[in-house]
């Protein structure tokens, strides 16, 4: 009797375990099915939102497209892919075209977006001097938030800026092997950092190439969140603090600036900057070629800097457009638009 009872109990235990396993497996399959259905629903919503945005742009007269648009990334990511994307405004002021758009966000963190582009081209058609810019191998990321992203970054290679005259033959003004930009919301202000490496510039007034190893700028724009939302058409009223603005030329000459900078409502610059330089005579020769009308003042400043050693530093002040370096008057900066 005892062995029979033990056998019945053992059978019941095995049966209960089997039923629990079946229920667990069923629950897992159901959860996966629900997750998959939810992912594809979100993907469809993303594609529909893209189509709706394109239709809205077209209704406003703009020309916008996203060729072969598709949501991808299952199971853990979701993002928009387009073989080609483009937008041109109705007024004919600008046009942007890109190839190989790929974006993604983690399902559990949709506000963090990353992406890449194979190429991008921007054309600004404003008179009298149309400009264009292009880049390759673009990588970008952003932490989405309202009213502007909390953080955003972009890196690119083979960056070019060109002037495009009426004959449509582009003239290269600037090239960089690599460039990057980062922005971060800092309360009501915006922190911005920009850098470029292996630079070639072709100032039209100089007629020859200028090479630089690196350019970098790091500054904070006061009330930058509001300015980003309003997109002002003028620099008047802007105020910023330059933490570092430096250019290193290919022959180890270079200079750096730091300090507060602002433009009043009449367009006049006010600044209290600290200027440091390496090989100031070389810099002076270059600047005098670019700005021959200020050649005498530039050479005077360079002579004063050279007398202070190899790496001199002097205050550079601008008061209502009147520029001075130490005790030397540089001249008047015209009002900015």
C-alpha positions in Angstrom: 0.0 0.0 0.0 2.8 2.4 0.9 4.5 2.0 -2.4 1.3 2.5 -4.3 0.6 5.7 -2.5 4.1 7.0 -3.1 3.6 6.2 -6.8 0.4 8.1 -7.1 1.9 11.1 -5.3 4.9 11.0 -7.5 2.7 10.9 -10.6 0.7 13.9 -9.4 3.9 15.9 -8.8 5.1 15.1 -12.3 1.8 16.1 -13.7 1.8 19.4 -11.8 5.3 20.2 -12.9 4.4 19.5 -16.5 1.4 21.7 -16.3 3.5 24.6 -14.8 6.0 24.2 -17.6 3.3 24.3 -20.2 1.8 27.4 -18.6 5.2 29.1 -18.4 6.0 28.3 -22.0 2.6 29.6 -23.1 3.2 32.8 -21.1 6.6 33.3 -22.7 5.3 32.7 -26.2 2.3 35.1 -25.5 4.7 37.8 -24.2 6.9 37.5 -27.2 3.9 37.6 -29.5 2.6 40.8 -27.8 6.1 42.4 -27.8 6.5 41.5 -31.5 3.1 42.9 -32.3 3.8 46.1 -30.3 7.2 46.5 -32.1 5.6 46.2 -35.6 2.8 48.5 -34.5 5.4 51.1 -33.4 7.3 50.6 -36.7 4.1 51.2 -38.7 3.4 54.3 -36.7 6.9 55.6 -37.4 6.6 55.0 -41.1 3.1 56.6 -41.1 4.5 59.6 -39.2 7.2 60.0 -41.8 4.7 59.9 -44.6 2.5 62.5 -42.8 5.5 64.8 -42.3 6.5 64.5 -46.0 2.9 65.3 -47.1 2.8 68.3 -44.8 6.0 69.6 -46.3 4.6 69.1 -49.8 1.4 71.0 -48.8 3.6 73.9 -47.8 5.3 73.9 -51.2 8.5 72.3 -50.0 10.1 69.3 -51.9 10.8 66.5 -49.4 11.4 62.8 -49.9 12.6 59.7 -48.1 13.2 57.0 -50.6 12.5 53.4 -49.7 11.7 54.5 -46.1 11.5 51.6 -43.7 11.5 51.1 -39.9 14.1 48.5 -38.8 15.8 47.3 -35.7 13.7 44.4 -34.4 13.9 43.1 -31.7 15.7 45.6 -29.4 15.9 48.8 -31.6 13.7 50.8 -33.8 14.7 53.4 -36.3 14.1 54.9 -39.8 16.1 53.9 -42.8 16.1 55.7 -46.2 18.3 55.1 -49.2 18.1 58.8 -50.0 16.5 61.8 -48.3 16.1 65.4 -49.4 14.3 68.6 -48.6 14.2 71.9 -50.4 12.1 74.9 -49.1 9.4 76.5 -51.1 11.1 79.9 -51.3 14.3 78.4 -52.9 16.5 79.5 -50.1 18.1 76.1 -49.3 18.2 72.4 -50.3 19.6 69.4 -48.3 20.2 66.0 -49.8 21.6 62.9 -48.1 22.3 59.3 -48.9 22.2 56.2 -46.6 20.1 57.5 -43.7 20.1 55.0 -40.8 18.8 55.9 -37.4 18.0 53.9 -34.3 16.8 54.1 -30.7 16.7 51.5 -28.0 13.2 50.2 -27.4 13.7 50.8 -23.6 15.2 54.3 -24.1 13.5 55.9 -27.2 14.7 59.4 -26.3 18.3 58.5 -27.0 18.7 58.5 -30.8 21.7 57.6 -32.9 22.2 57.5 -36.6 24.5 57.8 -39.6 24.6 59.1 -43.1 26.8 58.1 -46.0 26.9 61.6 -47.5 25.1 64.9 -47.1 24.9 68.1 -49.2 23.6 71.5 -48.2 23.1 74.4 -50.6 22.2 77.9 -49.5 20.9 80.0 -52.4 20.8 83.4 -50.8 22.0 86.3 -52.9 24.6 87.5 -53.7 26.9 84.7 -52.8 25.4 81.2 -52.8 27.2 78.7 -50.5 27.4 74.9 -50.3 28.6 72.4 -47.8 29.2 68.7 -48.1 30.5 65.8 -45.9 30.8 62.1 -45.7 30.6 59.4 -43.1 28.4 61.3 -40.8 27.6 60.0 -37.3 25.1 61.7 -35.0 23.4 61.2 -31.7 20.9 63.2 -29.6 19.1 63.0 -26.2 15.6 64.2 -27.2 13.8 66.6 -24.8 11.6 69.6 -24.9 11.9 72.3 -26.1 15.4 71.4 -27.5 17.5 68.3 -27.2 19.4 67.9 -23.9 22.5 66.8 -25.8 23.4 66.4 -29.4 26.6 65.4 -31.3 27.7 65.0 -34.9 31.0 63.9 -36.5 31.9 63.9 -40.2 34.7 63.4 -42.6 35.8 65.1 -45.8 34.0 68.3 -44.9 33.9 71.0 -47.6 32.5 74.5 -47.9 32.3 76.0 -51.3 31.0 79.1 -53.1 28.7 78.3 -56.0 28.5 81.2 -58.5 26.0 81.6 -61.3 27.9 79.3 -63.6 27.4 76.5 -61.0 31.1 75.6 -60.9 31.9 75.3 -57.2 34.9 77.0 -55.8 36.3 75.4 -52.6 36.7 77.8 -49.7 37.4 75.3 -46.8 38.2 71.7 -46.4 38.7 69.5 -43.3 39.6 65.9 -43.1 37.4 65.5 -39.9 35.0 67.8 -38.0 32.7 67.4 -35.0 30.2 69.5 -33.1 28.6 68.9 -29.7 25.9 70.9 -27.9 24.5 70.5 -24.4 21.7 72.3 -22.7 22.9 74.2 -19.6 19.8 75.6 -17.9 18.6 78.4 -20.2 22.0 78.5 -21.9 23.6 76.3 -24.5 27.1 74.9 -24.4 28.7 74.4 -27.8 32.0 72.8 -28.8 33.3 72.6 -32.4 36.5 71.3 -33.8 38.1 70.4 -37.1 41.4 68.7 -38.1 43.7 68.8 -41.1 42.3 72.0 -42.5 42.8 73.8 -45.8 41.3 77.2 -46.4 41.3 79.3 -49.6 40.4 82.9 -48.8 39.4 84.6 -52.1 41.2 87.8 -51.2 44.5 85.9 -50.6 44.6 83.8 -53.7 46.5 80.9 -52.0 45.9 78.0 -49.6 46.2 78.3 -45.9 46.8 75.1 -43.9 46.0 74.4 -40.3 46.4 71.4 -38.1 43.4 72.1 -35.9 40.6 74.5 -35.1 38.7 74.3 -31.9 36.0 76.4 -30.2 34.3 75.9 -26.9 31.8 78.5 -25.6 28.4 79.1 -23.9 25.6 81.0 -25.5 23.6 83.0 -23.0 19.8 82.3 -23.3 20.7 79.8 -26.0 17.6 77.7 -25.6 15.3 80.6 -26.4 17.5 81.6 -29.3 17.5 78.0 -30.7 13.7 78.0 -30.6 13.2 81.5 -32.2 16.1 81.2 -34.7 16.9 85.0 -34.8 17.9 86.4 -38.2 20.5 88.8 -36.6 23.5 88.5 -34.3 22.4 91.6 -32.4 21.7 91.0 -28.8 23.8 87.8 -28.6 26.1 87.2 -25.6 28.5 84.4 -25.1 31.5 83.3 -23.0 34.4 81.9 -25.0 36.2 79.3 -23.0 38.6 78.4 -25.8 38.9 79.5 -29.4 42.2 78.3 -30.9 43.8 77.8 -34.3 47.0 75.8 -34.8 48.6 76.4 -38.2 50.6 73.7 -40.0 53.9 75.3 -39.1 53.1 75.4 -35.3 52.1 79.0 -35.4 48.8 79.7 -33.8 46.7 81.7 -31.4 43.9 81.3 -28.8 41.2 83.6 -27.4 39.1 83.4 -24.3 36.7 85.6 -22.4 33.2 87.2 -22.7 31.9 88.5 -26.1 28.6 90.3 -26.9 26.9 92.2 -29.6 24.6 95.1 -28.6 21.3 96.0 -30.3 23.0 98.5 -32.5 25.4 95.8 -33.8 28.5 96.9 -32.0 30.8 94.3 -30.4 31.9 94.5 -26.8 34.5 92.0 -25.6 37.2 91.4 -22.9 39.4 88.7 -24.3 42.7 87.2 -23.5 44.9 86.6 -26.6 47.8 84.2 -26.6 50.0 83.4 -29.6 52.7 81.1 -30.9 55.1 82.5 -33.5 53.2 85.9 -33.6 55.3 87.2 -36.5 54.2 84.3 -38.8 50.6 85.0 -37.8 51.0 88.7 -38.5 52.4 88.1 -41.9 49.4 85.9 -42.8 46.8 88.3 -41.4 48.4 91.3 -43.1 48.0 89.4 -46.4 44.4 88.6 -45.7 43.6 92.2 -44.4 46.0 94.5 -46.1 44.1 97.6 -45.1 45.0 96.8 -41.5 48.5 95.6 -42.2 50.3 98.3 -40.2 48.3 97.7 -37.0 48.7 94.0 -37.3 52.5 94.2 -37.7 52.6 96.6 -34.7 50.7 94.1 -32.5 53.0 91.3 -33.7 56.1 93.2 -32.8 54.7 93.9 -29.3 53.8 90.2 -28.8 57.2 89.0 -30.1 58.9 91.2 -27.5 57.1 89.2 -24.8 58.6 85.9 -25.7 57.7 82.8 -27.7 54.2 82.4 -26.2 53.0 85.9 -25.3 49.6 86.7 -23.9 47.9 90.1 -23.9 44.4 91.5 -23.3 42.2 92.2 -26.3 39.3 94.5 -25.7 36.5 95.8 -27.9 34.3 98.6 -26.6 31.5 99.7 -28.9 33.3 98.3 -31.8 36.6 100.0 -30.9 39.3 97.3 -30.7 42.6 97.5 -28.7 45.2 95.0 -27.8 47.0 96.2 -24.6 47.8 99.9 -25.4 47.7 99.5 -29.2 44.6 100.6 -31.1 43.6 98.2 -33.8 40.8 100.2 -35.3 37.0 100.1 -35.4 34.9 97.0 -36.1 31.8 97.9 -38.1 28.4 97.1 -36.7 27.2 93.5 -37.3 23.8 92.7 -38.8 
